Amino acid sequence: MNKQPEITDKTRQTFINVFCDLYSQKPIEKISIQEIANKSGYNRSTFYQYFTDIYALLDCVEACVLKSINEEMASREFSTHTLQNALQCLESAEEISILKALLGDYGSVHFVERLKREIPFERLIVDFPTNDVLAPYMIEFYISTLIAMFRLWIRNGKDLSSEELVKLIDSLFANGITPYHIFGKVDPRSDPAE
C-alpha cells in the first residue's frame, strides 16, 4: 500500500520542524530520535523511514536551505545594492525558523562553512579585483561579516528592519565602528553618514 505523496511530505516536514525547534534550543548531541518522534506524534520506526539518523536529517535540512537560497539568488537580477539583495535572499529562504536553528547558538560551524562555500556570495561584491592576492581574504572578511550580522539579527528577533540592517552594515564596511563611538560608548542613534 503506497502512501499519498502529500502525507509523506507532511510527515517529513513535521520531523524537520520538530528537529529545528529542538536544535534551536540545544546541541544536536542532546537531541534523540525518540524525542523527535514523540514530539512529532510518530514512532521511531516512522522516523527511520525518512532518515537514517539525526545527522542525515541535519544534512537534509542544510541541503534544502542551501538549495532555496541558491534558487532565490539565481532568480534575481542583482542591482547595485547587492547587500540588500543578499539579505533578502537569506530572509526569503523557505523557513526563517530553519535558518534560525542552523545559524543559532547550537548551529554548527560546518553549516556556516558550507553556506560560504556553496552560495556565490562573491558575486555580491561589485567590481572586486579577484586576481589580487588579497582577494580571498577580503572575500572571507566580507562574507563572514555578512553571515555574522545576519545571525545576530535573526537571534535578536529582527529588531531592526532589513533596511536599517543594510544601512548599518554598509556604514560599518565603509567607515568602521569609529563613527558610532562617543566617549568610548556606542551611540546606536548616531548615523556616520550624516
C-alpha positions, 0 to 999 in steps of 0.5 A: 500500500503506497502512501499519498505523496502529500502525507509523506511530505507532511510527515517529513516536514513535521520531523524537520520542524520538530528537529529545528525547534529542538536544535534551536534550543540545544546541541544536536548531541542532546537531541534523540530520535525518540524525542523527535518522534514523540514530539512529532506524534510518530514512532521511531520506526516512522522516523527511520523511514525518512532518515537514517539518523539525526545527522542525515536529517541535519544534512537534509535540512542544510541541503534544502536551505542551501538549495532555496537560497541558491534558487532565490539568488539565481532568480534575481537580477542583482542591482547595485545594492547587492547587500540588500539583495543578499539579505533578502535572499537569506530572509526569503529562504523557505523557513526563517525558523530553519535558518534560525536553528542552523545559524543559532547558538547550537548551529554548527560551524560546518553549516556556516562553512558550507553556506560560504562555500556553496552560495556565490556570495562573491558575486555580491561584491561589485567590481572586486579585483579577484586576481589580487592576492588579497582577494580571498581574504577580503572575500572571507572578511566580507562574507563572514561579516555578512553571515555574522550580522545576519545571525545576530539579527535573526537571534535578536528577533529582527529588531531592526528592519532589513533596511536599517540592517543594510544601512548599518552594515554598509556604514560599518564596511565603509567607515568602521565602528569609529563613527558610532563611538562617543566617549568610548560608548556606542551611540546606536542613534548616531548615523556616520553618514550624516 
